[in-house]
Amino acid sequence: MYFVIVTQGIFLKGAGLVLLWPQITAMTVLGMGMLGLAVARFKVHIA
């Protein structure tokens, strides 16, 4: 849902990062968390 809000804000409303930083921050945190879990699972799978 964050991606949709950011995309609409940028393309349809011309909003900048100042208005969309909460959604961008949430997407970054979720992405980093998922990447961390994937790396941890991969290390377990390799070992």
C-alpha angles and dihedrals in degrees: 000000000000091000092054092051092048093046093049091046094052102039103032104029102026091232119169133219091273091070097036102044095106092057093042091050091050091050091049093050092047091047093050091048093051091046090051092051091047092051092048092050091046092053090051091048093050094048 
